[in-house]
Amino acid sequence: TYVHEPSRHEIILNEWRMTRVPDARNRPEVQESFDDSHWGNVNVQAELGPLTPNEAAIYRTHFVMTPGDQAAGGATLSFGMIDDEGWVYVNGHLAGESHDWSSQPAFEVQKFLHDGENTIAVVVQNHDGSGGINKGVALDIQAKPVPVHWKRSVFNGLAQVIVQAGKEAGTLHLTAPADGLSGASIDITSAEDLPRAS
């Protein structure tokens, strides 16, 4: 069975809200049901984030998964940058951590998603300079691979048969059977090899 290359599509996540918090530990704001409607909007496409040294914040966004998306073979959440450290929650479940501001972290999140509205929350701890979620966020949906049934074709290449010589002449009968195909056979007649005159 041959398997088609799975198709993919991308959901760009631009609608984020943010609030600053005293620290990055045990934040109730990461829960799926938390009400973030009064938070201010924040641009995650910018090159630099709004956080100053030693500030922490929670970023949240919501998006809708269709039944087709939910039935996908995989879903990867990718960040252009989380500066400096980040803890990523999908529907209240910790999906991954990032501790290198210069990386482009990505997390497989399919098992945390469900039909309808989903929530992503990211706890960000900045240490030096400007920090936050920067350079964009996207969810890459990968469809399940679809098996494609194929039929065999007749072999039209070359085959080599090696026969060990014996001392007597005769006929060699070769047969090639195959399920679903007509068998083939061939007779090879050997003759006595006379010594050459010196």
HUZINOR-V979127 format. One record per pair of residues at least 24 apart in sequence whose C-alpha atoms are under 7 Angstrom apart, sorted by the first residue. I is the first residue (numbers start at 0). J is the second residue. If there is no record, write none. Layout:
i:I j:J
i:I j:J
This chain:
i:0 j:146
i:0 j:147
i:0 j:148
i:0 j:149
i:1 j:146
i:1 j:147
i:1 j:148
i:2 j:144
i:2 j:145
i:2 j:146
i:2 j:147
i:3 j:144
i:3 j:145
i:3 j:146
i:3 j:147
i:4 j:144
i:5 j:141
i:5 j:142
i:5 j:143
i:5 j:144
i:6 j:141
i:6 j:142
i:7 j:139
i:7 j:140
i:7 j:141
i:7 j:142
i:8 j:139
i:8 j:140
i:8 j:141
i:9 j:137
i:9 j:138
i:9 j:139
i:9 j:140
i:10 j:137
i:10 j:138
i:10 j:139
i:11 j:136
i:11 j:137
i:11 j:138
i:12 j:136
i:12 j:137
i:13 j:43
i:14 j:60
i:15 j:40
i:15 j:41
i:15 j:58
i:15 j:59
i:15 j:60
i:16 j:40
i:16 j:41
i:16 j:58
i:16 j:59
i:16 j:60
i:17 j:41
i:17 j:56
i:17 j:57
i:17 j:58
i:17 j:59
i:18 j:56
i:18 j:57
i:18 j:58
i:19 j:55
i:19 j:56
i:19 j:57
i:20 j:55
i:20 j:56
i:21 j:55
i:22 j:55
i:23 j:55
i:23 j:122
i:23 j:123
i:23 j:124
i:29 j:88
i:29 j:91
i:29 j:120
i:30 j:90
i:30 j:91
i:31 j:90
i:31 j:91
i:31 j:118
i:43 j:132
i:43 j:133
i:43 j:134
i:43 j:135
i:44 j:133
i:44 j:134
i:44 j:135
i:45 j:133
i:45 j:134
i:46 j:133
i:46 j:134
i:47 j:129
i:47 j:130
i:47 j:133
i:48 j:129
i:48 j:130
i:48 j:131
i:48 j:132
i:48 j:133
i:49 j:129
i:49 j:130
i:49 j:131
i:50 j:125
i:50 j:129
i:50 j:130
i:50 j:131
i:51 j:125
i:51 j:128
i:51 j:129
i:51 j:130
i:52 j:125
i:52 j:126
i:52 j:127
i:52 j:128
i:52 j:129
i:53 j:125
i:53 j:126
i:53 j:127
i:54 j:124
i:54 j:125
i:55 j:123
i:55 j:124
i:55 j:125
i:56 j:122
i:56 j:123
i:56 j:124
i:57 j:120
i:57 j:121
i:57 j:122
i:57 j:123
i:58 j:120
i:58 j:121
i:58 j:122
i:59 j:119
i:59 j:120
i:59 j:121
i:60 j:118
i:60 j:119
i:60 j:120
i:61 j:116
i:61 j:117
i:61 j:118
i:61 j:119
i:62 j:116
i:62 j:117
i:62 j:118
i:63 j:115
i:63 j:116
i:63 j:117
i:64 j:113
i:64 j:114
i:64 j:115
i:64 j:116
i:65 j:114
i:65 j:115
i:66 j:114
i:68 j:140
i:69 j:113
i:69 j:114
i:71 j:140
i:71 j:141
i:71 j:142
i:71 j:143
i:72 j:141
i:72 j:142
i:72 j:143
i:73 j:109
i:73 j:140
i:73 j:141
i:73 j:142
i:74 j:107
i:74 j:108
i:74 j:109
i:74 j:138
i:74 j:139
i:74 j:140
i:74 j:141
i:75 j:105
i:75 j:106
i:75 j:107
i:75 j:108
i:75 j:138
i:75 j:139
i:75 j:140
i:76 j:105
i:76 j:106
i:76 j:107
i:76 j:108
i:76 j:137
i:76 j:138
i:76 j:139
i:77 j:104
i:77 j:105
i:77 j:106
i:77 j:136
i:77 j:137
i:77 j:138
i:78 j:103
i:78 j:104
i:78 j:105
i:78 j:135
i:78 j:136
i:78 j:137
i:79 j:103
i:79 j:133
i:79 j:134
i:79 j:135
i:79 j:136
i:80 j:132
i:80 j:133
i:80 j:134
i:81 j:131
i:81 j:132
i:81 j:133
i:82 j:125
i:82 j:130
i:82 j:131
i:82 j:132
i:83 j:124
i:83 j:125
i:83 j:126
i:83 j:130
i:84 j:123
i:84 j:124
i:84 j:125
i:85 j:121
i:85 j:122
i:85 j:123
i:85 j:124
i:86 j:121
i:86 j:122
i:86 j:123
i:87 j:120
i:87 j:121
i:87 j:122
i:88 j:119
i:88 j:120
i:88 j:121
i:89 j:118
i:89 j:119
i:89 j:120
i:90 j:117
i:90 j:118
i:90 j:119
i:167 j:191
